[in-house]
Amino acid sequence: MSNLAQLEYPTDLLSSAGGASDLNFNSVLIKRYIHEIIPSITTPGDDEQHGSSVVNDVTLLQALSRRIHYGKFVAESKYRDNPEKYQALVDANDDEGVMALLTNTEVEQKLLRRVRLKAANYGREPMDIFVNDERQEMGNDTTGTPKEVEAERRMVAVAAATAVMVALESWDRTRQNHSSKVDPRVIEGIYRDLLIPLTKDVEVVYLFRRCGKEPPKKYLGQLESSMHF
């Protein structure tokens, strides 16, 4: 991935202090992609579709790289909201404190639920088509104030989402007769165990360098060990 040109952004979006804006976790990503993601979404063997596989690998790696490196922009935004607190934690070499301060568990859980729902509907008729159809019908047939109509539409959306979650729970229990092209739990696990933690590692390293210090060795060790895979 070192051969890919880096994206250019307006210079005022990130800080160049300590080389923070140049932070690059691609070497970590590609190692984990090869050793963790690929085995979890494929079966052993050779389908002889090498060209297509390489094209898809590059597409996925670019998307994943963009996703985890957005952590730099998130970290900069969080720093600007509370610079004194982040500076104090970095000065104390408290990487766990930095991690705790930047973590929003509620947002992460919502993201995981959304990922799982999308994975469950991949390759099938999207559930939101049903919701939109129902909303359209209710919009045409329902009488009442705009607030009442919107309340009923929201009820339809909640009911549809609840039905999907119930179906997913049932699918987990039986693991039979499902039509999903991918296992939603696997995709959720990739986000939970790899993408979210890696994005947060990017944030921690960025914040340390942003505040004028190198991060603890466990973060730098990731970058060093990933250079040889």
GUGU-665302 format. One record per residue: residue number from 1; residue in one letter; x, y, z of N, C-alpha, C in turn. Coordinates in nm, 2 decimals. Example, Ala and Ser with C-alpha at 12.3 -4.5 7.8 and 13.67 -1.06 7.14 Angstrom:
<recs>
(rec 1,"a",(1.32,-0.57,0.78),(1.23,-0.45,0.78),(1.32,-0.33,0.78)) (rec 2,"s",(1.28,-0.22,0.71),(1.37,-0.11,0.71),(1.29,0.00,0.79)) 
</recs>
This chain:
<recs>
(rec 1,"m",(0.08,-0.12,0.00),(0.00,0.00,0.00),(0.09,0.13,0.00)) (rec 2,"s",(0.22,0.11,0.02),(0.30,0.23,0.02),(0.31,0.29,-0.12)) (rec 3,"n",(0.27,0.22,-0.23),(0.28,0.27,-0.36),(0.16,0.36,-0.39)) (rec 4,"l",(0.06,0.36,-0.31),(-0.06,0.44,-0.33),(-0.04,0.58,-0.29)) (rec 5,"a",(-0.08,0.68,-0.37),(-0.06,0.82,-0.34),(-0.14,0.86,-0.22)) (rec 6,"q",(-0.09,0.93,-0.12),(-0.17,0.97,-0.01),(-0.27,1.08,-0.05)) (rec 7,"l",(-0.38,1.08,0.02),(-0.48,1.18,-0.01),(-0.44,1.31,0.05)) (rec 8,"e",(-0.48,1.42,-0.02),(-0.45,1.55,0.02),(-0.57,1.62,0.08)) (rec 9,"y",(-0.55,1.69,0.20),(-0.66,1.75,0.26),(-0.61,1.90,0.29)) (rec 10,"p",(-0.71,1.99,0.32),(-0.68,2.12,0.36),(-0.59,2.11,0.48)) (rec 11,"t",(-0.48,2.20,0.49),(-0.38,2.19,0.59),(-0.44,2.22,0.73)) (rec 12,"d",(-0.55,2.29,0.74),(-0.60,2.33,0.87),(-0.69,2.23,0.94)) (rec 13,"l",(-0.71,2.11,0.87),(-0.79,2.01,0.93),(-0.72,1.92,1.03)) (rec 14,"l",(-0.58,1.91,1.01),(-0.50,1.83,1.10),(-0.38,1.91,1.15)) (rec 15,"s",(-0.32,1.86,1.26),(-0.20,1.93,1.31),(-0.08,1.85,1.26)) (rec 16,"s",(0.02,1.93,1.22),(0.15,1.87,1.18),(0.24,1.85,1.30)) (rec 17,"a",(0.20,1.89,1.41),(0.29,1.88,1.53),(0.33,1.74,1.55)) (rec 18,"g",(0.46,1.72,1.57),(0.52,1.59,1.60),(0.49,1.49,1.49)) (rec 19,"g",(0.46,1.53,1.37),(0.43,1.44,1.26),(0.30,1.37,1.27)) (rec 20,"a",(0.21,1.43,1.35),(0.08,1.37,1.37),(0.00,1.35,1.25)) (rec 21,"s",(0.00,1.45,1.16),(-0.08,1.44,1.04),(-0.03,1.34,0.94)) (rec 22,"d",(0.10,1.30,0.95),(0.16,1.20,0.86),(0.14,1.06,0.91)) (rec 23,"l",(0.08,1.04,1.02),(0.06,0.91,1.08),(0.00,0.81,0.98)) (rec 24,"n",(0.06,0.69,0.97),(0.01,0.60,0.87),(0.02,0.46,0.92)) (rec 25,"f",(-0.10,0.39,0.93),(-0.11,0.26,0.99),(-0.14,0.15,0.88)) (rec 26,"n",(-0.10,0.19,0.76),(-0.13,0.09,0.65),(-0.06,-0.04,0.67)) (rec 27,"s",(0.07,-0.03,0.72),(0.14,-0.16,0.74),(0.08,-0.25,0.84)) (rec 28,"v",(0.02,-0.19,0.94),(-0.06,-0.27,1.04),(-0.18,-0.33,0.98)) (rec 29,"l",(-0.25,-0.24,0.90),(-0.38,-0.29,0.84),(-0.36,-0.40,0.74)) (rec 30,"i",(-0.26,-0.39,0.66),(-0.25,-0.50,0.56),(-0.21,-0.63,0.62)) (rec 31,"k",(-0.13,-0.62,0.73),(-0.09,-0.75,0.80),(-0.21,-0.81,0.86)) (rec 32,"r",(-0.30,-0.73,0.92),(-0.42,-0.79,0.99),(-0.52,-0.83,0.88)) (rec 33,"y",(-0.52,-0.76,0.77),(-0.61,-0.80,0.66),(-0.58,-0.94,0.61)) (rec 34,"i",(-0.45,-0.96,0.59),(-0.41,-1.09,0.54),(-0.43,-1.20,0.64)) (rec 35,"h",(-0.39,-1.18,0.77),(-0.39,-1.28,0.87),(-0.52,-1.30,0.95)) (rec 36,"e",(-0.61,-1.19,0.94),(-0.73,-1.20,1.02),(-0.86,-1.19,0.94)) (rec 37,"i",(-0.86,-1.08,0.86),(-0.99,-1.06,0.78),(-1.01,-1.17,0.67)) (rec 38,"i",(-0.91,-1.19,0.59),(-0.92,-1.29,0.48),(-0.96,-1.42,0.53)) (rec 39,"p",(-0.90,-1.48,0.63),(-0.94,-1.61,0.68),(-1.08,-1.62,0.73)) (rec 40,"s",(-1.13,-1.50,0.78),(-1.26,-1.50,0.85),(-1.37,-1.49,0.74)) (rec 41,"i",(-1.34,-1.45,0.62),(-1.45,-1.43,0.52),(-1.43,-1.52,0.40)) (rec 42,"t",(-1.33,-1.61,0.40),(-1.31,-1.70,0.29),(-1.30,-1.84,0.34)) (rec 43,"t",(-1.30,-1.93,0.24),(-1.27,-2.07,0.27),(-1.14,-2.11,0.21)) (rec 44,"p",(-1.07,-2.21,0.26),(-0.94,-2.25,0.20),(-0.96,-2.31,0.06)) (rec 45,"g",(-0.86,-2.28,-0.02),(-0.87,-2.33,-0.16),(-0.83,-2.23,-0.26)) (rec 46,"d",(-0.83,-2.26,-0.39),(-0.80,-2.17,-0.50),(-0.90,-2.18,-0.60)) (rec 47,"d",(-0.97,-2.06,-0.62),(-1.08,-2.06,-0.72),(-1.03,-2.01,-0.85)) (rec 48,"e",(-0.89,-1.98,-0.86),(-0.82,-1.94,-0.98),(-0.87,-1.80,-1.03)) (rec 49,"q",(-0.94,-1.73,-0.95),(-0.98,-1.59,-0.99),(-0.88,-1.49,-0.93)) (rec 50,"h",(-0.76,-1.51,-0.96),(-0.65,-1.43,-0.90),(-0.66,-1.28,-0.93)) (rec 51,"g",(-0.69,-1.25,-1.06),(-0.70,-1.11,-1.10),(-0.81,-1.04,-1.03)) (rec 52,"s",(-0.93,-1.10,-1.03),(-1.04,-1.04,-0.96),(-1.02,-1.02,-0.81)) (rec 53,"s",(-0.95,-1.12,-0.75),(-0.92,-1.12,-0.61),(-0.83,-1.00,-0.58)) (rec 54,"v",(-0.73,-0.98,-0.66),(-0.64,-0.87,-0.63),(-0.71,-0.74,-0.64)) (rec 55,"v",(-0.79,-0.72,-0.75),(-0.87,-0.60,-0.76),(-0.96,-0.57,-0.64)) (rec 56,"n",(-1.03,-0.67,-0.59),(-1.11,-0.66,-0.48),(-1.03,-0.63,-0.35)) (rec 57,"d",(-0.91,-0.70,-0.34),(-0.83,-0.67,-0.22),(-0.79,-0.52,-0.22)) (rec 58,"v",(-0.75,-0.47,-0.33),(-0.70,-0.33,-0.34),(-0.82,-0.24,-0.30)) (rec 59,"t",(-0.94,-0.27,-0.35),(-1.05,-0.18,-0.32),(-1.09,-0.19,-0.18)) (rec 60,"l",(-1.09,-0.31,-0.12),(-1.12,-0.32,0.02),(-1.01,-0.25,0.11)) (rec 61,"l",(-0.88,-0.27,0.08),(-0.78,-0.21,0.16),(-0.78,-0.06,0.15)) (rec 62,"q",(-0.82,-0.01,0.04),(-0.83,0.14,0.03),(-0.94,0.19,0.12)) (rec 63,"a",(-1.06,0.12,0.11),(-1.17,0.16,0.19),(-1.14,0.15,0.34)) (rec 64,"l",(-1.08,0.04,0.38),(-1.04,0.01,0.52),(-0.94,0.12,0.57)) (rec 65,"s",(-0.84,0.15,0.48),(-0.74,0.24,0.52),(-0.81,0.38,0.54)) (rec 66,"r",(-0.90,0.42,0.45),(-0.96,0.55,0.46),(-1.04,0.55,0.59)) (rec 67,"r",(-1.11,0.44,0.62),(-1.19,0.43,0.74),(-1.11,0.45,0.87)) (rec 68,"i",(-1.00,0.38,0.89),(-0.92,0.39,1.01),(-0.85,0.52,1.02)) (rec 69,"h",(-0.81,0.58,0.91),(-0.73,0.70,0.91),(-0.82,0.82,0.93)) (rec 70,"y",(-0.95,0.80,0.91),(-1.04,0.91,0.95),(-1.03,0.93,1.10)) (rec 71,"g",(-0.97,0.84,1.18),(-0.95,0.85,1.32),(-0.87,0.98,1.35)) (rec 72,"k",(-0.78,1.01,1.26),(-0.70,1.14,1.28),(-0.79,1.26,1.29)) (rec 73,"f",(-0.89,1.27,1.20),(-0.98,1.38,1.20),(-1.07,1.38,1.32)) (rec 74,"v",(-1.11,1.26,1.36),(-1.19,1.25,1.48),(-1.11,1.29,1.61)) (rec 75,"a",(-0.98,1.25,1.61),(-0.90,1.28,1.72),(-0.87,1.43,1.73)) (rec 76,"e",(-0.85,1.49,1.62),(-0.83,1.64,1.61),(-0.95,1.71,1.66)) (rec 77,"s",(-1.07,1.67,1.62),(-1.19,1.73,1.67),(-1.21,1.72,1.82)) (rec 78,"k",(-1.18,1.60,1.87),(-1.19,1.57,2.01),(-1.09,1.66,2.09)) (rec 79,"y",(-0.97,1.67,2.04),(-0.87,1.75,2.10),(-0.91,1.89,2.11)) (rec 80,"r",(-0.97,1.95,2.00),(-1.01,2.09,2.00),(-1.12,2.11,2.10)) (rec 81,"d",(-1.20,2.01,2.13),(-1.31,2.02,2.23),(-1.26,2.03,2.37)) (rec 82,"n",(-1.15,1.96,2.39),(-1.10,1.95,2.53),(-0.94,1.94,2.53)) (rec 83,"p",(-0.87,2.05,2.48),(-0.73,2.04,2.47),(-0.65,2.02,2.60)) (rec 84,"e",(-0.70,2.09,2.71),(-0.64,2.08,2.84),(-0.64,1.94,2.89)) (rec 85,"k",(-0.75,1.87,2.88),(-0.76,1.74,2.94),(-0.67,1.64,2.86)) (rec 86,"y",(-0.67,1.65,2.73),(-0.59,1.56,2.65),(-0.44,1.59,2.68)) (rec 87,"q",(-0.40,1.72,2.69),(-0.26,1.75,2.71),(-0.22,1.70,2.84)) (rec 88,"a",(-0.30,1.71,2.94),(-0.26,1.66,3.08),(-0.24,1.51,3.08)) (rec 89,"l",(-0.33,1.44,3.01),(-0.32,1.29,3.00),(-0.19,1.25,2.93)) (rec 90,"v",(-0.17,1.32,2.82),(-0.05,1.28,2.74),(0.08,1.32,2.82)) (rec 91,"d",(0.08,1.43,2.89),(0.20,1.47,2.97),(0.22,1.36,3.08)) (rec 92,"a",(0.12,1.30,3.13),(0.13,1.19,3.23),(0.15,1.06,3.17)) (rec 93,"n",(0.17,1.05,3.04),(0.19,0.92,2.97),(0.07,0.82,2.99)) (rec 94,"d",(-0.05,0.88,3.01),(-0.16,0.80,3.05),(-0.24,0.76,2.92)) (rec 95,"d",(-0.19,0.66,2.85),(-0.26,0.63,2.72),(-0.39,0.56,2.75)) (rec 96,"e",(-0.41,0.50,2.86),(-0.54,0.44,2.90),(-0.64,0.55,2.92)) (rec 97,"g",(-0.59,0.65,2.99),(-0.68,0.77,3.01),(-0.72,0.84,2.88)) (rec 98,"v",(-0.63,0.85,2.79),(-0.66,0.90,2.66),(-0.76,0.82,2.59)) (rec 99,"m",(-0.74,0.69,2.59),(-0.83,0.59,2.52),(-0.97,0.60,2.59)) (rec 100,"a",(-0.98,0.61,2.72),(-1.11,0.62,2.79),(-1.18,0.75,2.75)) (rec 101,"l",(-1.10,0.86,2.74),(-1.17,0.99,2.71),(-1.22,0.99,2.57)) (rec 102,"l",(-1.15,0.93,2.48),(-1.20,0.94,2.34),(-1.31,0.83,2.30)) (rec 103,"t",(-1.32,0.74,2.39),(-1.42,0.63,2.36),(-1.56,0.67,2.40)) (rec 104,"n",(-1.65,0.64,2.30),(-1.79,0.66,2.32),(-1.86,0.52,2.30)) (rec 105,"t",(-1.88,0.45,2.41),(-1.93,0.31,2.40),(-2.07,0.31,2.34)) (rec 106,"e",(-2.15,0.40,2.37),(-2.29,0.40,2.31),(-2.29,0.41,2.16)) (rec 107,"v",(-2.20,0.50,2.11),(-2.19,0.52,1.96),(-2.13,0.39,1.90)) (rec 108,"e",(-2.04,0.33,1.97),(-1.98,0.20,1.91),(-2.08,0.09,1.90)) (rec 109,"q",(-2.17,0.08,2.01),(-2.27,-0.02,2.01),(-2.37,0.00,1.90)) (rec 110,"k",(-2.41,0.13,1.88),(-2.50,0.16,1.77),(-2.44,0.13,1.63)) (rec 111,"l",(-2.31,0.15,1.62),(-2.25,0.12,1.49),(-2.25,-0.03,1.47)) (rec 112,"l",(-2.22,-0.11,1.57),(-2.21,-0.25,1.56),(-2.35,-0.31,1.52)) (rec 113,"r",(-2.46,-0.26,1.58),(-2.59,-0.30,1.54),(-2.62,-0.27,1.40)) (rec 114,"r",(-2.58,-0.15,1.36),(-2.61,-0.11,1.22),(-2.53,-0.19,1.12)) (rec 115,"v",(-2.41,-0.22,1.15),(-2.32,-0.31,1.07),(-2.39,-0.45,1.06)) (rec 116,"r",(-2.43,-0.50,1.17),(-2.49,-0.63,1.16),(-2.62,-0.64,1.08)) (rec 117,"l",(-2.70,-0.54,1.09),(-2.82,-0.53,1.01),(-2.79,-0.52,0.86)) (rec 118,"k",(-2.69,-0.44,0.83),(-2.66,-0.43,0.69),(-2.60,-0.56,0.63)) (rec 119,"a",(-2.52,-0.62,0.72),(-2.46,-0.75,0.67),(-2.57,-0.86,0.65)) (rec 120,"a",(-2.67,-0.86,0.74),(-2.78,-0.95,0.73),(-2.86,-0.94,0.61)) (rec 121,"n",(-2.87,-0.81,0.56),(-2.95,-0.78,0.44),(-2.86,-0.78,0.31)) (rec 122,"y",(-2.73,-0.80,0.32),(-2.65,-0.80,0.20),(-2.69,-0.90,0.10)) (rec 123,"g",(-2.72,-0.86,-0.02),(-2.75,-0.95,-0.13),(-2.90,-0.99,-0.12)) (rec 124,"r",(-2.98,-0.93,-0.04),(-3.12,-0.95,-0.03),(-3.20,-0.82,-0.05)) (rec 125,"e",(-3.33,-0.83,-0.05),(-3.41,-0.72,-0.06),(-3.39,-0.63,0.06)) (rec 126,"p",(-3.34,-0.51,0.05),(-3.32,-0.43,0.17),(-3.45,-0.40,0.25)) (rec 127,"m",(-3.43,-0.41,0.38),(-3.55,-0.39,0.47),(-3.60,-0.25,0.46)) (rec 128,"d",(-3.52,-0.15,0.43),(-3.57,-0.02,0.42),(-3.66,0.01,0.31)) (rec 129,"i",(-3.66,-0.08,0.21),(-3.76,-0.07,0.10),(-3.90,-0.09,0.15)) (rec 130,"f",(-3.91,-0.20,0.24),(-4.04,-0.22,0.31),(-4.08,-0.10,0.39)) (rec 131,"v",(-3.99,-0.05,0.46),(-4.02,0.07,0.55),(-4.07,0.19,0.46)) (rec 132,"n",(-3.99,0.21,0.35),(-4.03,0.33,0.27),(-4.17,0.30,0.20)) (rec 133,"d",(-4.19,0.18,0.16),(-4.32,0.15,0.10),(-4.44,0.17,0.20)) (rec 134,"e",(-4.41,0.12,0.32),(-4.52,0.14,0.42),(-4.54,0.29,0.46)) (rec 135,"r",(-4.42,0.36,0.46),(-4.44,0.51,0.49),(-4.51,0.58,0.38)) (rec 136,"q",(-4.49,0.54,0.25),(-4.56,0.60,0.14),(-4.70,0.58,0.15)) (rec 137,"e",(-4.74,0.45,0.18),(-4.88,0.42,0.19),(-4.95,0.50,0.30)) (rec 138,"m",(-4.88,0.50,0.42),(-4.94,0.57,0.53),(-4.95,0.72,0.50)) (rec 139,"g",(-4.85,0.77,0.42),(-4.85,0.91,0.39),(-4.97,0.95,0.30)) (rec 140,"n",(-5.01,0.85,0.22),(-5.12,0.87,0.13),(-5.26,0.85,0.20)) (rec 141,"d",(-5.26,0.76,0.29),(-5.39,0.71,0.35),(-5.42,0.77,0.49)) (rec 142,"t",(-5.31,0.81,0.56),(-5.33,0.85,0.70),(-5.38,0.99,0.71)) (rec 143,"t",(-5.48,1.01,0.79),(-5.52,1.15,0.82),(-5.47,1.19,0.96)) (rec 144,"g",(-5.46,1.32,0.98),(-5.41,1.36,1.11),(-5.31,1.48,1.09)) (rec 145,"t",(-5.26,1.53,1.20),(-5.17,1.64,1.19),(-5.03,1.58,1.14)) (rec 146,"p",(-4.95,1.67,1.09),(-4.81,1.62,1.05),(-4.74,1.55,1.16)) (rec 147,"k",(-4.75,1.59,1.28),(-4.68,1.53,1.39),(-4.74,1.39,1.41)) (rec 148,"e",(-4.87,1.37,1.40),(-4.93,1.24,1.42),(-4.89,1.14,1.30)) (rec 149,"v",(-4.88,1.19,1.18),(-4.84,1.11,1.07),(-4.70,1.07,1.09)) (rec 150,"e",(-4.61,1.16,1.13),(-4.47,1.13,1.14),(-4.45,1.03,1.26)) (rec 151,"a",(-4.53,1.04,1.36),(-4.52,0.95,1.47),(-4.56,0.81,1.43)) (rec 152,"e",(-4.66,0.79,1.34),(-4.70,0.66,1.29),(-4.59,0.61,1.20)) (rec 153,"r",(-4.53,0.69,1.12),(-4.42,0.65,1.03),(-4.30,0.60,1.11)) (rec 154,"r",(-4.27,0.67,1.22),(-4.16,0.62,1.31),(-4.20,0.49,1.37)) (rec 155,"m",(-4.32,0.46,1.40),(-4.36,0.34,1.46),(-4.34,0.22,1.36)) (rec 156,"v",(-4.37,0.25,1.23),(-4.34,0.15,1.13),(-4.20,0.12,1.12)) (rec 157,"a",(-4.11,0.22,1.12),(-3.97,0.20,1.11),(-3.91,0.12,1.23)) (rec 158,"v",(-3.96,0.16,1.35),(-3.92,0.08,1.47),(-3.96,-0.06,1.46)) (rec 159,"a",(-4.09,-0.08,1.42),(-4.14,-0.22,1.41),(-4.06,-0.30,1.31)) (rec 160,"a",(-4.02,-0.24,1.20),(-3.94,-0.31,1.10),(-3.80,-0.35,1.15)) (rec 161,"a",(-3.74,-0.25,1.22),(-3.61,-0.27,1.28),(-3.61,-0.38,1.38)) (rec 162,"t",(-3.72,-0.38,1.47),(-3.73,-0.48,1.57),(-3.75,-0.62,1.51)) (rec 163,"a",(-3.83,-0.62,1.40),(-3.85,-0.75,1.33),(-3.72,-0.81,1.28)) (rec 164,"v",(-3.63,-0.72,1.23),(-3.50,-0.77,1.18),(-3.42,-0.82,1.30)) (rec 165,"m",(-3.42,-0.75,1.41),(-3.34,-0.79,1.52),(-3.39,-0.93,1.58)) (rec 166,"v",(-3.52,-0.95,1.58),(-3.57,-1.07,1.62),(-3.53,-1.18,1.53)) (rec 167,"a",(-3.53,-1.15,1.40),(-3.49,-1.25,1.30),(-3.35,-1.29,1.31)) (rec 168,"l",(-3.26,-1.19,1.34),(-3.12,-1.21,1.36),(-3.10,-1.30,1.49)) (rec 169,"e",(-3.17,-1.27,1.59),(-3.15,-1.35,1.71),(-3.20,-1.50,1.69)) (rec 170,"s",(-3.30,-1.51,1.61),(-3.35,-1.65,1.58),(-3.25,-1.72,1.49)) (rec 171,"w",(-3.19,-1.64,1.40),(-3.08,-1.70,1.31),(-2.96,-1.74,1.39)) (rec 172,"d",(-2.93,-1.67,1.49),(-2.82,-1.70,1.58),(-2.84,-1.84,1.65)) (rec 173,"r",(-2.97,-1.85,1.69),(-3.00,-1.97,1.77),(-3.00,-2.10,1.68)) (rec 174,"t",(-3.06,-2.08,1.56),(-3.08,-2.20,1.48),(-2.96,-2.22,1.38)) (rec 175,"r",(-2.91,-2.11,1.33),(-2.80,-2.12,1.23),(-2.83,-2.21,1.11)) (rec 176,"q",(-2.96,-2.21,1.08),(-3.01,-2.30,0.97),(-3.11,-2.22,0.89)) (rec 177,"n",(-3.12,-2.26,0.76),(-3.22,-2.21,0.67),(-3.21,-2.06,0.66)) (rec 178,"h",(-3.09,-2.00,0.67),(-3.07,-1.86,0.65),(-3.03,-1.83,0.50)) (rec 179,"s",(-3.06,-1.71,0.46),(-3.04,-1.68,0.32),(-2.93,-1.57,0.30)) (rec 180,"s",(-2.87,-1.53,0.41),(-2.77,-1.43,0.41),(-2.64,-1.48,0.33)) (rec 181,"k",(-2.59,-1.39,0.25),(-2.47,-1.43,0.17),(-2.34,-1.43,0.26)) (rec 182,"v",(-2.35,-1.35,0.37),(-2.24,-1.35,0.46),(-2.30,-1.37,0.60)) (rec 183,"d",(-2.21,-1.41,0.69),(-2.25,-1.43,0.83),(-2.24,-1.29,0.90)) (rec 184,"p",(-2.35,-1.24,0.94),(-2.35,-1.10,1.01),(-2.26,-1.09,1.13)) (rec 185,"r",(-2.25,-1.21,1.20),(-2.16,-1.20,1.32),(-2.02,-1.19,1.28)) (rec 186,"v",(-1.98,-1.24,1.17),(-1.84,-1.22,1.12),(-1.81,-1.08,1.09)) (rec 187,"i",(-1.90,-1.02,1.02),(-1.88,-0.87,0.98),(-1.88,-0.79,1.10)) (rec 188,"e",(-1.97,-0.81,1.19),(-1.98,-0.74,1.32),(-1.85,-0.76,1.39)) (rec 189,"g",(-1.80,-0.88,1.40),(-1.67,-0.91,1.47),(-1.55,-0.83,1.41)) (rec 190,"i",(-1.55,-0.82,1.28),(-1.44,-0.75,1.21),(-1.44,-0.60,1.26)) (rec 191,"y",(-1.56,-0.54,1.27),(-1.57,-0.41,1.31),(-1.53,-0.40,1.46)) (rec 192,"r",(-1.59,-0.49,1.54),(-1.57,-0.49,1.69),(-1.42,-0.51,1.73)) (rec 193,"d",(-1.36,-0.61,1.67),(-1.23,-0.66,1.71),(-1.11,-0.60,1.63)) (rec 194,"l",(-1.14,-0.54,1.52),(-1.03,-0.49,1.43),(-1.05,-0.34,1.40)) (rec 195,"l",(-1.15,-0.31,1.33),(-1.16,-0.17,1.27),(-1.18,-0.07,1.38)) (rec 196,"i",(-1.27,-0.09,1.47),(-1.29,0.01,1.58),(-1.16,0.02,1.67)) (rec 197,"p",(-1.10,-0.09,1.71),(-0.98,-0.08,1.79),(-0.87,-0.01,1.72)) (rec 198,"l",(-0.85,-0.05,1.59),(-0.74,0.01,1.51),(-0.76,0.16,1.49)) (rec 199,"t",(-0.89,0.20,1.46),(-0.92,0.34,1.45),(-0.88,0.42,1.58)) (rec 200,"k",(-0.92,0.36,1.69),(-0.89,0.42,1.82),(-0.74,0.42,1.85)) (rec 201,"d",(-0.66,0.32,1.80),(-0.52,0.33,1.82),(-0.46,0.44,1.74)) (rec 202,"v",(-0.52,0.46,1.61),(-0.47,0.58,1.53),(-0.50,0.71,1.61)) (rec 203,"e",(-0.62,0.72,1.67),(-0.65,0.84,1.75),(-0.55,0.86,1.86)) (rec 204,"v",(-0.52,0.75,1.94),(-0.43,0.77,2.05),(-0.29,0.82,2.01)) (rec 205,"v",(-0.24,0.75,1.90),(-0.11,0.79,1.85),(-0.11,0.93,1.80)) (rec 206,"y",(-0.21,0.97,1.73),(-0.23,1.11,1.68),(-0.23,1.21,1.79)) (rec 207,"l",(-0.31,1.18,1.90),(-0.32,1.27,2.01),(-0.19,1.28,2.09)) (rec 208,"f",(-0.12,1.18,2.10),(0.01,1.19,2.17),(0.11,1.28,2.09)) (rec 209,"r",(0.12,1.25,1.96),(0.21,1.33,1.88),(0.15,1.48,1.87)) (rec 210,"r",(0.02,1.49,1.86),(-0.04,1.62,1.86),(0.00,1.70,1.98)) (rec 211,"c",(0.02,1.63,2.10),(0.05,1.70,2.22),(0.20,1.70,2.25)) (rec 212,"g",(0.28,1.66,2.15),(0.42,1.67,2.16),(0.50,1.56,2.22)) (rec 213,"k",(0.44,1.44,2.23),(0.51,1.32,2.28),(0.49,1.20,2.19)) (rec 214,"e",(0.58,1.11,2.20),(0.57,0.98,2.13),(0.48,0.89,2.22)) (rec 215,"p",(0.39,0.81,2.16),(0.30,0.72,2.23),(0.38,0.61,2.30)) (rec 216,"p",(0.32,0.54,2.39),(0.39,0.42,2.45),(0.43,0.32,2.35)) (rec 217,"k",(0.53,0.24,2.39),(0.59,0.14,2.30),(0.50,0.04,2.23)) (rec 218,"k",(0.39,0.01,2.31),(0.30,-0.09,2.25),(0.23,-0.04,2.13)) (rec 219,"y",(0.22,0.09,2.11),(0.16,0.14,1.98),(0.27,0.15,1.87)) (rec 220,"l",(0.38,0.19,1.91),(0.49,0.20,1.81),(0.53,0.06,1.77)) (rec 221,"g",(0.52,-0.04,1.87),(0.55,-0.18,1.84),(0.47,-0.24,1.73)) (rec 222,"q",(0.34,-0.19,1.73),(0.25,-0.24,1.62),(0.31,-0.20,1.48)) (rec 223,"l",(0.35,-0.08,1.47),(0.40,-0.02,1.34),(0.53,-0.09,1.31)) (rec 224,"e",(0.62,-0.12,1.40),(0.75,-0.18,1.37),(0.73,-0.32,1.33)) (rec 225,"s",(0.65,-0.40,1.41),(0.64,-0.54,1.38),(0.56,-0.57,1.25)) (rec 226,"s",(0.48,-0.48,1.22),(0.40,-0.50,1.09),(0.48,-0.47,0.97)) (rec 227,"m",(0.59,-0.42,0.98),(0.68,-0.39,0.87),(0.74,-0.52,0.81)) (rec 228,"h",(0.73,-0.63,0.89),(0.79,-0.76,0.85),(0.68,-0.87,0.86)) (rec 229,"f",(0.61,-0.90,0.76),(0.50,-1.00,0.76),(0.52,-1.09,0.65)) 
</recs>
